[in-house]
């Protein structure tokens, strides 16, 4: 890859809440990259903290969130090329008379030392998605993304933008 680091590590914090329980919501977070000079954002890590789902007798509930480099119509999984990170907390209570059993799933906040970065963002923003399933109360997610700005050579920049946009 042809890019050169142009900034120190930057932490970008974000927060998103449902307006109505069980309704998908997405928020765009601007990176304010200098696209005329082929600036990209090199993602080093993401931490997602989703709200606990409601513990309802005989009802499976969950709170799910994802961070993607492109706009999405639902919460995504890591199998989506543009998905950078995911988090999910669930309570499985279907068939139980009590609040059920809780499960948590989140992508590692810390990547193995051999990886230089976890994602490259070539467009001027990233997107955070959230939905709570079968909850009575609204749910939310808070998060932070760490990375740095870099300048890509022309061919690398063109390939990254094309890849990001065409796989959206």
N, C-alpha and C positions, 0 to 999 in steps of 0.2 A: 504494500500500500504506500502511496506517495502522499504523506501528509506530515506537517511539522507543527509541534506544540507551540501555541502562541500565548497561553495564559497559565496561571497557576490553577490548582484544583478549585472548582466552584461548587457550592452546594445550593441546589434549588429546591425550596420547600413548596408544598402544595397541599390543599385540603379540598374535599368535595363531599357534599351531603345530598341525599335524596330529598326532593321536595315532597314527594308522596311515597309511602312505603311500597316497595316492590316495583318501582318504576326506574328503568335504566336511565342513567345520566352520564354525560361525558363533558369534560372541560378541556379546553385548549390552553396549553401553557406556552407562552412565547419565549423563544430563546434569543431573539433579536440578533441573529447571525448576520454577518456581512456577506450576503450571497454574491455581490458583485466581485468580491475578492476570494471566492471559493471557500468561505469559512464553514467548517463543520463542527459538531459537538461530539466529543469522544466520551461515551458513557463508561464510567468506572464501576458504578454500583447504584442500586436502588433499594430503598427500604420502604415497604408498605405496611401500614398499621390499620387494619380494618376493624370496624366496630363489631362487638360480639353480637351474634344473632340472638333472637328471642328464644327462650326455652319454653316451648308450648307442648303440652301433653298431646301425644298422638300425631304430631306434625313435624316433618323435616323442615328445618330452617337453615339459611346460610347467608353470609355476606361475602360477595366476590368483587375483586377489583383487578384491574390490569393497567399497565402503562405501555403505550404503543407509539411508534413514530408516525403513524398515519391515523386519520379519523376512522372510527369503527362504528358498527351498528349494535354491538353487544360486547360484553366482557369477553376477552380473548384468552386463549391458552398459549403456552410457549411453542406449540406447533405452528402458530402463525409467524411467518418470517418477520413481520414488523412488530411483534410483541416483545417487549424488552423485559418485563417482569410481571408476575401475577401473585395474588394472595387470595386465600379462601379460608374462612372459618365456617364450620357447619355443626349443627346439632341434629343427630339422627334420632327421632322420637316416634316415627310412624310405628304403630303397633304397641307402643308403651303407654301406660297410664300416667307416667311421670314425665319429667322434662327431657328425658333421653340422655344420650352420650355425646360429648363434644369432640370434634375433630378439627385439627388445624393443618393447613398446608400453605407454605410460602416458599418462593424461590429463595435460595441462599442470598443473604445480604452481602456476604463476603465470598468472593470468587477465588478459586485456587490460585496460588501465587504464579503459576505458569501462564496465566492469561493476561495479556496487555490491556484489554478492554472487553466490555461485554456487548457493546453496540456502537454504531456510528449513526448519527442523525445529520442528514445533509439538508433537509428542508428546515424552515425557520421556526419549527415548533414541535411539541410532542403532545400527546393526548392521554388523559386519565379517564378510565371507565369504571363505573360502579353500579352494582345492583344488589339489593337484598331480596331473598326469596322467602315468601310465606311469613314475613315478620309483621307484627302489628305496629311497631314504631319505625320511623325512618332510620336509615343507617348511613354511615359515612366512612371515609378513608382519609388518612393523613399520610403524607409521604415526603421523601427527600431523595433527590437524584444527585449523585456526585459525578463530576466530569471536568473536562477542560476544552477550551477552544483550540482549534487547529486549522491551519491553512492547507488545503489539498491542492495537488497539482491538477491541471485542467482535465486530464483524462480520468483521473481517479474521481474527481468531483462529478463529472458528467456520468460516470458509471454508477456512483452512489445515488445521485438524484434519480436517474432512470430506474434503477433497481427499486428504490423506495416508492416511487410513484406508480410504477407498473405493477407492483405486488400489493398495492393498496386494495 
